[in-house]
Every structure is written in structure tokens, then in C-alpha cells.
């Protein structure tokens, strides 16, 4: 997620389309800026977004990074 080395960081939120991954009924592990999906399905072939808010010199900034996920069937 962008800005993970910046100071005064707040929590990172991962989204699949416009819904927070933590709100989905699935197993996922979020640690620091990383997201790990325990199971992957064809429905996960989409764009995920990572939002991070930081405070620099008293100003709150919001950063977003898009991650394109491609699911390849075995």
C-alpha cells in the first residue's frame, strides 16, 4: 500500500471493487499493508484497492493504490 514507510500511519483498508474485504464472508489475512486471500475464485479476477491515511505536519492525506488481480485456473 502506498506510503507504508511514512510516519503517523493509520490503518490500511483493502477493497474489492467498492466493498471492504473485511466485510466479505471469506477468509482473508491482513497484516500491515499486505492482503492475503486464503482461497481464490474466478470472482476475484478484478481490481482491488488499498487505502491508507497518513498525517504529515498536521494534515491528513489519503492515498489509494489499485492492484489488478488475474486469476489463472489450473
BELRAMO-V347488 format. One record per residue. RES is the residue in one small letter. SS is DSSP state (h for helix, s for strand, l for the rest). PHI is phi as a letter, one per 40 degrees, with the letter a starting at -180 (NA if undefined). NEAR is the number of other ideal C-beta (glycine too) atoms within 8 Angstrom. Layout:
res=RES ss=SS phi=PHI near=NEAR
res=RES ss=SS phi=PHI near=NEAR
//
This chain:
res=x ss=l phi=NA near=10
res=x ss=l phi=c near=8
res=x ss=l phi=g near=10
res=x ss=l phi=c near=10
res=x ss=l phi=c near=3
res=x ss=l phi=c near=8
res=x ss=l phi=c near=5
res=x ss=l phi=f near=7
res=x ss=s phi=c near=9
res=x ss=s phi=b near=7
res=x ss=s phi=c near=4
res=x ss=s phi=c near=11
res=x ss=s phi=b near=9
res=x ss=s phi=b near=14
res=x ss=s phi=b near=12
res=x ss=s phi=b near=9
res=x ss=l phi=f near=6
res=x ss=l phi=b near=3
res=x ss=s phi=b near=8
res=x ss=s phi=c near=8
res=x ss=h phi=d near=13
res=x ss=h phi=c near=8
res=x ss=h phi=c near=5
res=x ss=l phi=c near=9
res=x ss=l phi=c near=2
res=x ss=l phi=a near=8
res=x ss=l phi=c near=6
res=x ss=s phi=a near=12
res=x ss=s phi=b near=7
res=x ss=s phi=b near=10
res=x ss=s phi=b near=5
res=x ss=l phi=f near=5
res=x ss=l phi=c near=7
res=x ss=s phi=c near=6
res=x ss=s phi=b near=10
res=x ss=s phi=b near=8
res=x ss=s phi=c near=9
res=x ss=l phi=c near=7
res=x ss=l phi=b near=6
res=x ss=l phi=b near=5
res=x ss=l phi=b near=6
res=x ss=h phi=d near=6
res=x ss=h phi=c near=5
res=x ss=h phi=c near=10
res=x ss=l phi=c near=7
res=x ss=l phi=a near=8
res=x ss=s phi=c near=8
res=x ss=s phi=b near=12
res=x ss=s phi=b near=10
res=x ss=s phi=b near=15
res=x ss=s phi=b near=12
res=x ss=s phi=b near=16
res=x ss=s phi=b near=11
res=x ss=s phi=b near=13
res=x ss=s phi=b near=9
res=x ss=s phi=b near=9
res=x ss=l phi=f near=3
res=x ss=l phi=g near=4
res=x ss=s phi=b near=6
res=x ss=s phi=c near=6
res=x ss=s phi=b near=9
res=x ss=s phi=b near=7
res=x ss=s phi=b near=11
res=x ss=s phi=b near=9
res=x ss=s phi=b near=8
res=x ss=s phi=c near=7
res=x ss=s phi=b near=8
res=x ss=s phi=c near=5
res=x ss=l phi=b near=9
res=x ss=l phi=b near=5
res=x ss=l phi=c near=9
res=x ss=l phi=b near=4
res=x ss=l phi=c near=4
res=x ss=l phi=c near=2
//
